[in-house]
């Protein structure tokens, strides 16, 4: 790993201008990015740009259950601690992503849930993990992706928790997290809410019904994470649907965090300049809606550089996708300009 002096030199090579964290901070929002132990260990540029641009970081994988507890007799906090200590050292916040996710449960825990049908396993996991990072995490994605249209009549995902505990598992998880983190903000994080289609319309409606039910039952939910994995294959975002969803969430008195913003391209064979502008335009359309709502407290992109984007390896192979603010060589792209200008232009309106 390179020294802090090396990282300072990398920072000096960055073009001058307003950082994304300062641009967002000018309107009392927080900008952040997903961050991984691989970036921490191997890329001084990743570290440097993260430090210059981000007020918060989201561990990409290291806080998920299967990474923290590879077997029932041992917890492994090494990767999560490394990312958390990087954030602590440099005065950054960290988002808690994520506690319950159907794809992030270790096999042994799935088997034990089926065998014992006891909530104590989840409670023990929460009580082990949440306090460890209580000094740096004040917002947790307690449940990640609980919606799947077609699984059940109510639109909720028929995951392992639903199978064992029924739909009340969502409320139980929120209360269990509240016991472990009395002052943290507790969120449900969801995807597939931005486009005009029967499925995404149903997803928006299902999410709102779930939130209304939780609020009516007095569950300790503070907000919603909107992943915002934008997708140009689906056209452009459905402005009325996105605005209506954010308006209705706001009317419920809940906060909103944009948690995993990036763009999946429709075509990857054209001119780079044209492709990058399409990505930037889609991001700007989304940001112009989101920043109208004062309860949108943070914007997190799912990475900074295309070099580390999960979309590079989506669908079983490497794809040339340019959906993040910096390219593979850490050159600024129009998407970064779109983010900065969206923040600064909102400032001029206030």
N, C-alpha and C positions, 0 to 999 in steps of 0.2 A: 504494500500500500504506500502511496506517495505521501510525503509530509504535508503539513498545513502550509508551509512556505511554497511548495509546488502548487498547491491548490490556489493560493493567492496569485501566483503567476498566471495560472489558467484564467482566473477571474479577470485579470488585467487585460487579457486578450479579448474579452467580451466587448461587443460594441456598446458604446455609452447610450444611456437612455433610461427611461423609467422602468424599474423592474416590475414584474407582474404582482409581486407581493405588495409593493408600494402603490401601484395603480389600484389594486383591489382595496387596500387599506384606506385609500382616499375616500371611499364611500362606505367605510365600516364593514367591508367584506374581507374574507380571508381566501387567499389563493394557495393551493397546494398541489402536490402530485403524488402518484404512486411511486414507491421506492422499494428496491429489493436489496437483499444482502449481496447478490451478484454485482450490482452497481457499486455498492459500498466497497467491495473487495477489489474490483477489477478496473474501475473507471474513475480516474481523477476528474475528468471532465463532467461526468454525471454528478459527482459529489459537488463540484464547484458550481455548476449551473443550478443544482438544487438549492444550494445555500444562498445563491444570489437572487433566485426567483421565487422561492417558496417560503411561506410562513408556516406551513404544516406539511407533513408527509403521511402517507398511508402505506403501511406494509402490504406489499402485493400478495405475499403468500405466508409470511412467517407467523402471523397471528391466528392462522386457521388451526382448528382443533387437531387435525391429523398431523400437522407439523409440530405442534406443541406436545403431543402425547402419542408417540409412535407405538407404544405398547402400554398395557395397563399398569405396569410397575415402574414406569419411568417417564418423567417430563423432560423435555429438551427445550430450554428457553434460549439456547445459544444464538440462533439467528434473530429471534424477536428482540432479545436483549441488545444485540449488536446494532440493530436499526434504532431501537429506543435510545441507546446511549449516544448514538450519532445525533439524534434530535436533541437530547438533553444538552450535550456539549455545546451545541450551536444555537440554543435558545429557540428551537422549533417546537410546535405542538405536534401531536400524532393522533390520527383518527383510529379508533378501535374497529378494525375490519378483519374478521367478523366473528361473532360468537357461534351462532347456529346457521349452518349452510349445509344443505343436503349432500353436496359434493365434497364437503370438507370434514366429514366425520370418519375417524379411523375405523377400520374393519372390526377391531376388537370391541369398540364402543357400540357399533351397530348390533353386533351379536349379543352384547350384554343387555342392551335396551330390549331386544326381542325376548331374551330369556327372563329378565327380572321384572320388566315393565315398571321400573321404579324411576321416579323423577330425581332421586337423590344423586344419580350419576351426573345429570346435567348440573344440579346445584353444586356438587363438589367441583366440577370443572370450572364453573363461573367463579366460585369463591377462591379457587387457586389462581386464576388468570387475572381477573379484573383488578384486585387490589395491588397486584405487582406493578401495574402501570398507572395507578391512580394519580400519580403526580404529573403525568404528561398527557394522559388521555382524558378528555372531558366530554367526548361524544363517541358512543358505541353504536355500530350496526348490530343490534341484538339478533335480529332475524334477517337473513339474506335470501331474497327471492322466494317468498312463500306463495306466489301465485303461479298457476299453470292452468290455462283455460283448457277444459276438456277432461281434466283429471276427476273433478267432482262438480256437482251442480252449483256449488257456491263459488267456484273458480279458484279454490285454494289447492295448492300442490299436495298430492298424495305422497308425501315423503315419509321417511322413517319415523319422524316425530308424530305426524298425523296418524300413521298406522298404529302406533302404540298408545298415544295419548288423546287422539282426536283434536279438533280445532282449538280446544282450550290451551294447547301447548304454547300458542303465541302469547296469550295473556300470562301464562305461568312464567315464560321466559322473561317477559318484561318485569314482572314482580321480583323474580329471582335476581335479575340484574340490578334492580333498584335497591334491593337489600345489600348487595355487594358494593354499589356505587350510589350512595344517596344523593349526591350532587351532580352526577353526570347527566348529560342529555342522552336519551335512549331513542333510537331510531329503528325503523323498518326500511330496508334498502331493496329497491326493485328496478327492473329493466323493462324494455319493450313498451314504452308509453308515449312515443313521440310522433307516430305516423298515422295516416288515414287508412285504416283497414278494419274490417269487422273484429279481428282478433285483438288488435291494439286498443280499439274502442272498448271492448269487453274487459281488457286488462285495466284500463283506467277506471271503469265503473267498479270492477271488483275491488281494486285498491281503495277507492273511496268508501265503499260499503264496509270494508274491513276496518278502516280508520274510524268511521262513525260508530261501529259496534264497540270498538275498544274504548272510544271516548265515552259512550253511553254507559259502559260498565265500570268506568272509573279507572281503567288500566293506566299505568304510568308510562305513557308514550309522549314523547316531546317533539318528535318530528319525523320526517320522511327523507330518505336518501333517494334521489332520482339519479340513476346511473348515467343516463344520457349517452349511451353508446349509439351515436348517430350513424345512419346507414344510407348512403346515397343510392344504393340499389332499390330503395323503397321510394325514391323521389325526394322531395323536400319535406321538411317537417310540417306537420299539420298545426298551423298557428292557433286556430281556434281550440283544438283539443289540448295543446300544451298550455295555453293560457287558462282555459277552463279548469284544467286539473290543478294548476298552481293556485288559482283563485279559490277553488273549493277546499284545498288543503289549508290555505290561509284562513278561510272562514271558520275552519274547525279549531283555530288557535294553535296550529302546529307550525314548527319551523321546517325549513327546506334546506337541504344541502345537495348541491350537484356533485356527485361522488366519483364518477368514472368517465368523465367526458373524453371522447375521442371520436374519430370518424372512419367508417369503413367505406372505401371507395367503390364505385360502380365499375369503373374500367381502370386498369393499371398500365395500359400500353401507350397512352397518349403523351403529349408534351407535358413535361413536369410543371411548367408555369401554369398551364391551364388546369391541370389536376389540383395543384396547390390552391388555386383561387377558388375552385369549387368547394374544397374542404373548408377554406376560410369563410366563404359565404354562408355555408350551412351552420358553422359555429356562430357566426355573427347573428344569424336569424334566431338561433336558440337563445343566445345571450341577451339579445334585445328584449325578449319576452321575460326571461328569468329575472333580469335586474330591475324590472318594474315592481317587483315584490320585495318590500323591505325585510321580510322574514327569510329570504334566500341569503343565508349567512355565509356560505362558503362555496367556492368553485374549485373542484379538484379534477385535474386531467389524469387519465390512466397512463401516466408516464409523461416524459418530456421529449424524448428523442425516438424517432422511428426505429433506431437501432435496437431498442429494448421493448418495442410494442408487442403485446400478446397477439395482435392481428397478423404479425409476420408468420405465425405458425398455426393460424386458424385453419380448420378443415384438413388437417393432416399434412400440410406442406408449407414451404416458405413462400410467402406472398410479398410482392413489392407494394406495400401499403404505406401511404404518406398521410397519416391521420393524426399527427401530434405536432406540437409547436416548433420542434427542431427536427432537422433531417438527420440522417445517419452520421454525418460529420459535425453535428451540433451547430449547423448554420440555422439562423432564424428563418422562419417561413411565414407566409401570409397568415397562417392560423395564429401565430403568436401576436402579430400585429392586430388581428381581429379581437383577440382577448384584451390586449392593452387598450385599444381604442374604445371598446365597449365599456370598460371600467371608467376611463377618463371622460368620455362623453356623458356618461351617467352623472359623474361629478359635476359637470358644467350645468346640468339640469336642476341641481339641488341648490 
